[in-house]
Amino acid sequence: MSKIETLKKTLFFVYNAKSDIWNKYLDIFHKTMSPTTYSCDLCSLTHGNFSEKKVWKDFRENSDHEFVFMYKDEFLGTISSLERKNLIFPIIFQKHGENIDLLFDSEKLSSLNSVEELIESLKKKIS
């Protein structure tokens, strides 16, 4: 097997949420009290009010890909201001070696109706 074939593909999931504890509590409250107005479609698809959905966790744990999850403030700290200009969160992208490909933008994520639909769409994109 060549070196390129052994490189593991990494999927990055960037939530439309901030990482500090105050915002985490606000997110839980918002998801509980008004889920239809919650601003992170990726969070809503993959998590219930308090934990990761079982079907998502099973998919993630049994995938051949590495999964990296970041809050938007963490992600924005890793890229230049020029690269940030047109980003609308949440997003999912894939990194393989030096190549980075956007898999799902916020518009696509908002069109998905269930975690099962997200999983099926991801499988098609990464296979």
FIKOLZA-1660 file (N, C-alpha, C; in steps of 0.1 Angstrom, whole numbers, plus 5000, padded with zeros to 4 digits):
% residues 127
   i   px   py   pz ch aa at
   1 5008 4988 5000  A  M  N
   1 5000 5000 5000  A  M CA
   1 5009 5012 5000  A  M  C
   2 5006 5022 4991  A  S  N
   2 5014 5034 4991  A  S CA
   2 5011 5043 5002  A  S  C
   3 5021 5053 5004  A  K  N
   3 5019 5062 5015  A  K CA
   3 5006 5070 5014  A  K  C
   4 5003 5074 5002  A  I  N
   4 4991 5082 4999  A  I CA
   4 4978 5074 5003  A  I  C
   5 4978 5061 5000  A  E  N
   5 4966 5053 5004  A  E CA
   5 4965 5051 5019  A  E  C
   6 4976 5052 5026  A  T  N
   6 4975 5050 5041  A  T CA
   6 4971 5063 5048  A  T  C
   7 4971 5074 5041  A  L  N
   7 4966 5087 5048  A  L CA
   7 4952 5086 5051  A  L  C
   8 4948 5088 5063  A  K  N
   8 4934 5087 5067  A  K CA
   8 4927 5100 5064  A  K  C
   9 4916 5100 5058  A  K  N
   9 4908 5112 5056  A  K CA
   9 4902 5117 5069  A  K  C
  10 4901 5130 5070  A  T  N
  10 4896 5136 5082  A  T CA
  10 4884 5144 5078  A  T  C
  11 4873 5142 5086  A  L  N
  11 4861 5151 5084  A  L CA
  11 4861 5161 5095  A  L  C
  12 4859 5173 5092  A  F  N
  12 4858 5184 5101  A  F CA
  12 4844 5189 5102  A  F  C
  13 4838 5190 5114  A  F  N
  13 4825 5195 5116  A  F CA
  13 4826 5207 5124  A  F  C
  14 4822 5219 5119  A  V  N
  14 4823 5231 5126  A  V CA
  14 4809 5236 5129  A  V  C
  15 4806 5237 5142  A  Y  N
  15 4793 5240 5147  A  Y CA
  15 4791 5256 5147  A  Y  C
  16 4779 5260 5145  A  N  N
  16 4775 5274 5146  A  N CA
  16 4772 5277 5160  A  N  C
  17 4782 5275 5169  A  A  N
  17 4781 5277 5183  A  A CA
  17 4795 5281 5188  A  A  C
  18 4795 5288 5200  A  K  N
  18 4807 5292 5206  A  K CA
  18 4811 5282 5217  A  K  C
  19 4824 5281 5220  A  S  N
  19 4829 5271 5229  A  S CA
  19 4828 5274 5244  A  S  C
  20 4826 5286 5248  A  D  N
  20 4826 5289 5262  A  D CA
  20 4814 5284 5269  A  D  C
  21 4816 5282 5282  A  I  N
  21 4805 5275 5290  A  I CA
  21 4792 5282 5290  A  I  C
  22 4792 5295 5291  A  W  N
  22 4780 5303 5291  A  W CA
  22 4772 5300 5278  A  W  C
  23 4778 5300 5266  A  N  N
  23 4771 5297 5254  A  N CA
  23 4767 5283 5253  A  N  C
  24 4774 5274 5259  A  K  N
  24 4769 5260 5260  A  K CA
  24 4756 5259 5267  A  K  C
  25 4755 5266 5279  A  Y  N
  25 4742 5266 5286  A  Y CA
  25 4731 5273 5278  A  Y  C
  26 4734 5284 5272  A  L  N
  26 4724 5291 5264  A  L CA
  26 4719 5282 5252  A  L  C
  27 4728 5274 5246  A  D  N
  27 4725 5265 5235  A  D CA
  27 4715 5254 5240  A  D  C
  28 4718 5248 5252  A  I  N
  28 4709 5238 5258  A  I CA
  28 4695 5244 5260  A  I  C
  29 4695 5256 5266  A  F  N
  29 4682 5262 5269  A  F CA
  29 4675 5265 5256  A  F  C
  30 4682 5271 5246  A  H  N
  30 4675 5274 5234  A  H CA
  30 4670 5262 5227  A  H  C
  31 4678 5251 5226  A  K  N
  31 4673 5239 5220  A  K CA
  31 4661 5233 5227  A  K  C
  32 4661 5234 5240  A  T  N
  32 4650 5229 5248  A  T CA
  32 4637 5237 5246  A  T  C
  33 4638 5250 5247  A  M  N
  33 4627 5259 5247  A  M CA
  33 4622 5263 5233  A  M  C
  34 4631 5264 5224  A  S  N
  34 4626 5268 5210  A  S CA
  34 4635 5262 5199  A  S  C
  35 4633 5249 5198  A  P  N
  35 4642 5241 5189  A  P CA
  35 4641 5246 5174  A  P  C
  36 4630 5251 5170  A  T  N
  36 4628 5255 5156  A  T CA
  36 4636 5268 5153  A  T  C
  37 4640 5276 5163  A  T  N
  37 4648 5288 5160  A  T CA
  37 4662 5286 5164  A  T  C
  38 4666 5274 5167  A  Y  N
  38 4680 5272 5171  A  Y CA
  38 4689 5273 5159  A  Y  C
  39 4700 5280 5160  A  S  N
  39 4708 5284 5148  A  S CA
  39 4719 5274 5143  A  S  C
  40 4720 5263 5150  A  C  N
  40 4730 5253 5145  A  C CA
  40 4723 5241 5141  A  C  C
  41 4721 5240 5127  A  D  N
  41 4715 5228 5122  A  D CA
  41 4723 5215 5124  A  D  C
  42 4736 5217 5123  A  L  N
  42 4745 5205 5126  A  L CA
  42 4743 5200 5140  A  L  C
  43 4743 5209 5150  A  C  N
  43 4740 5205 5164  A  C CA
  43 4727 5198 5165  A  C  C
  44 4717 5203 5159  A  S  N
  44 4703 5198 5160  A  S CA
  44 4702 5184 5153  A  S  C
  45 4710 5182 5143  A  L  N
  45 4710 5169 5136  A  L CA
  45 4717 5158 5144  A  L  C
  46 4728 5161 5150  A  T  N
  46 4737 5151 5156  A  T CA
  46 4735 5150 5171  A  T  C
  47 4728 5159 5177  A  H  N
  47 4727 5159 5192  A  H CA
  47 4713 5161 5196  A  H  C
  48 4709 5155 5207  A  G  N
  48 4697 5158 5214  A  G CA
  48 4699 5170 5223  A  G  C
  49 4691 5172 5233  A  N  N
  49 4693 5183 5242  A  N CA
  49 4705 5182 5250  A  N  C
  50 4709 5170 5254  A  F  N
  50 4720 5169 5263  A  F CA
  50 4732 5160 5259  A  F  C
  51 4729 5152 5248  A  S  N
  51 4740 5143 5244  A  S CA
  51 4739 5139 5229  A  S  C
  52 4749 5133 5224  A  E  N
  52 4750 5129 5210  A  E CA
  52 4740 5118 5208  A  E  C
  53 4733 5119 5196  A  K  N
  53 4723 5109 5192  A  K CA
  53 4730 5095 5190  A  K  C
  54 4724 5084 5194  A  K  N
  54 4730 5071 5194  A  K CA
  54 4733 5067 5179  A  K  C
  55 4724 5069 5170  A  V  N
  55 4727 5065 5156  A  V CA
  55 4739 5073 5150  A  V  C
  56 4740 5085 5154  A  W  N
  56 4752 5093 5150  A  W CA
  56 4765 5088 5156  A  W  C
  57 4764 5086 5169  A  K  N
  57 4776 5080 5176  A  K CA
  57 4781 5067 5170  A  K  C
  58 4771 5058 5167  A  D  N
  58 4774 5045 5161  A  D CA
  58 4781 5047 5148  A  D  C
  59 4775 5056 5139  A  F  N
  59 4781 5059 5126  A  F CA
  59 4795 5064 5128  A  F  C
  60 4797 5074 5136  A  R  N
  60 4810 5080 5138  A  R CA
  60 4821 5070 5143  A  R  C
  61 4817 5062 5153  A  E  N
  61 4826 5053 5159  A  E CA
  61 4830 5041 5149  A  E  C
  62 4821 5038 5140  A  N  N
  62 4824 5027 5130  A  N CA
  62 4829 5032 5117  A  N  C
  63 4832 5045 5115  A  S  N
  63 4836 5050 5103  A  S CA
  63 4851 5048 5101  A  S  C
  64 4856 5047 5088  A  D  N
  64 4870 5047 5085  A  D CA
  64 4877 5060 5086  A  D  C
  65 4869 5071 5087  A  H  N
  65 4874 5084 5087  A  H CA
  65 4876 5089 5102  A  H  C
  66 4885 5098 5103  A  E  N
  66 4887 5105 5116  A  E CA
  66 4877 5117 5116  A  E  C
  67 4871 5119 5127  A  F  N
  67 4861 5130 5129  A  F CA
  67 4867 5140 5139  A  F  C
  68 4867 5153 5135  A  V  N
  68 4871 5164 5143  A  V CA
  68 4860 5174 5144  A  V  C
  69 4856 5177 5157  A  F  N
  69 4845 5186 5159  A  F CA
  69 4850 5199 5165  A  F  C
  70 4846 5210 5160  A  M  N
  70 4850 5223 5165  A  M CA
  70 4839 5233 5166  A  M  C
  71 4840 5242 5175  A  Y  N
  71 4831 5253 5176  A  Y CA
  71 4836 5264 5167  A  Y  C
  72 4827 5273 5162  A  K  N
  72 4831 5283 5152  A  K CA
  72 4842 5292 5157  A  K  C
  73 4842 5296 5170  A  D  N
  73 4853 5304 5175  A  D CA
  73 4867 5297 5175  A  D  C
  74 4866 5284 5178  A  E  N
  74 4879 5276 5177  A  E CA
  74 4884 5275 5163  A  E  C
  75 4875 5273 5154  A  F  N
  75 4879 5271 5139  A  F CA
  75 4884 5285 5134  A  F  C
  76 4877 5296 5137  A  L  N
  76 4881 5309 5132  A  L CA
  76 4895 5313 5136  A  L  C
  77 4899 5308 5148  A  G  N
  77 4912 5311 5153  A  G CA
  77 4923 5303 5145  A  G  C
  78 4919 5294 5137  A  T  N
  78 4929 5286 5129  A  T CA
  78 4931 5291 5115  A  T  C
  79 4923 5301 5110  A  I  N
  79 4924 5305 5096  A  I CA
  79 4925 5320 5095  A  I  C
  80 4930 5325 5084  A  S  N
  80 4932 5339 5082  A  S CA
  80 4919 5346 5080  A  S  C
  81 4919 5360 5082  A  S  N
  81 4907 5368 5081  A  S CA
  81 4902 5367 5066  A  S  C
  82 4911 5366 5057  A  L  N
  82 4906 5365 5043  A  L CA
  82 4898 5352 5040  A  L  C
  83 4903 5341 5046  A  E  N
  83 4896 5329 5044  A  E CA
  83 4882 5329 5052  A  E  C
  84 4881 5337 5062  A  R  N
  84 4868 5337 5070  A  R CA
  84 4857 5345 5063  A  R  C
  85 4861 5353 5054  A  K  N
  85 4851 5363 5048  A  K CA
  85 4838 5358 5044  A  K  C
  86 4838 5346 5037  A  N  N
  86 4825 5341 5032  A  N CA
  86 4820 5329 5039  A  N  C
  87 4825 5326 5051  A  L  N
  87 4820 5314 5058  A  L CA
  87 4807 5317 5065  A  L  C
  88 4798 5308 5063  A  I  N
  88 4786 5308 5071  A  I CA
  88 4785 5294 5078  A  I  C
  89 4783 5294 5091  A  F  N
  89 4783 5281 5098  A  F CA
  89 4769 5276 5101  A  F  C
  90 4768 5263 5102  A  P  N
  90 4778 5253 5104  A  P CA
  90 4783 5248 5090  A  P  C
  91 4794 5241 5090  A  I  N
  91 4800 5236 5077  A  I CA
  91 4806 5222 5081  A  I  C
  92 4807 5214 5070  A  I  N
  92 4815 5201 5071  A  I CA
  92 4824 5201 5060  A  I  C
  93 4837 5198 5062  A  F  N
  93 4847 5197 5052  A  F CA
  93 4855 5185 5054  A  F  C
  94 4862 5181 5044  A  Q  N
  94 4871 5169 5044  A  Q CA
  94 4885 5173 5041  A  Q  C
  95 4894 5167 5048  A  K  N
  95 4909 5169 5045  A  K CA
  95 4915 5156 5043  A  K  C
  96 4922 5155 5031  A  H  N
  96 4929 5143 5028  A  H CA
  96 4943 5148 5023  A  H  C
  97 4953 5145 5031  A  G  N
  97 4966 5151 5028  A  G CA
  97 4966 5166 5028  A  G  C
  98 4969 5172 5018  A  E  N
  98 4969 5187 5017  A  E CA
  98 4956 5192 5011  A  E  C
  99 4947 5183 5006  A  N  N
  99 4935 5187 5000  A  N CA
  99 4924 5190 5010  A  N  C
 100 4917 5201 5008  A  I  N
 100 4905 5204 5016  A  I CA
 100 4893 5206 5007  A  I  C
 101 4882 5198 5010  A  D  N
 101 4870 5199 5002  A  D CA
 101 4858 5202 5011  A  D  C
 102 4850 5212 5007  A  L  N
 102 4838 5215 5014  A  L CA
 102 4828 5204 5010  A  L  C
 103 4822 5198 5020  A  L  N
 103 4812 5187 5018  A  L CA
 103 4798 5193 5019  A  L  C
 104 4796 5200 5030  A  F  N
 104 4782 5206 5032  A  F CA
 104 4784 5220 5037  A  F  C
 105 4777 5229 5031  A  D  N
 105 4776 5243 5036  A  D CA
 105 4764 5244 5045  A  D  C
 106 4762 5256 5051  A  S  N
 106 4751 5257 5060  A  S CA
 106 4737 5256 5053  A  S  C
 107 4736 5259 5041  A  E  N
 107 4724 5258 5033  A  E CA
 107 4720 5243 5032  A  E  C
 108 4730 5235 5028  A  K  N
 108 4727 5221 5026  A  K CA
 108 4724 5214 5040  A  K  C
 109 4731 5218 5050  A  L  N
 109 4728 5212 5063  A  L CA
 109 4714 5216 5068  A  L  C
 110 4709 5228 5065  A  S  N
 110 4696 5232 5069  A  S CA
 110 4685 5225 5061  A  S  C
 111 4689 5219 5050  A  S  N
 111 4679 5212 5042  A  S CA
 111 4677 5198 5046  A  S  C
 112 4686 5193 5055  A  L  N
 112 4685 5179 5059  A  L CA
 112 4675 5178 5071  A  L  C
 113 4667 5167 5071  A  N  N
 113 4656 5166 5080  A  N CA
 113 4659 5157 5092  A  N  C
 114 4669 5149 5091  A  S  N
 114 4672 5139 5102  A  S CA
 114 4687 5135 5102  A  S  C
 115 4691 5130 5113  A  V  N
 115 4705 5125 5114  A  V CA
 115 4707 5114 5104  A  V  C
 116 4697 5106 5101  A  E  N
 116 4698 5095 5092  A  E CA
 116 4701 5100 5078  A  E  C
 117 4694 5111 5074  A  E  N
 117 4696 5118 5061  A  E CA
 117 4710 5123 5061  A  E  C
 118 4715 5129 5071  A  L  N
 118 4729 5134 5072  A  L CA
 118 4739 5123 5069  A  L  C
 119 4737 5112 5076  A  I  N
 119 4746 5100 5075  A  I CA
 119 4746 5095 5061  A  I  C
 120 4734 5093 5055  A  E  N
 120 4733 5088 5041  A  E CA
 120 4740 5098 5031  A  E  C
 121 4738 5111 5033  A  S  N
 121 4744 5121 5024  A  S CA
 121 4759 5121 5026  A  S  C
 122 4764 5120 5038  A  L  N
 122 4778 5119 5041  A  L CA
 122 4784 5107 5035  A  L  C
 123 4778 5095 5036  A  K  N
 123 4783 5083 5030  A  K CA
 123 4785 5085 5015  A  K  C
 124 4776 5091 5008  A  K  N
 124 4777 5093 4994  A  K CA
 124 4788 5102 4990  A  K  C
 125 4791 5113 4999  A  K  N
 125 4801 5122 4996  A  K CA
 125 4815 5116 4999  A  K  C
 126 4816 5108 5009  A  I  N
 126 4830 5103 5013  A  I CA
 126 4834 5090 5007  A  I  C
 127 4825 5083 5000  A  S  N
 127 4828 5070 4995  A  S CA
 127 4835 5071 4981  A  S  C
% end
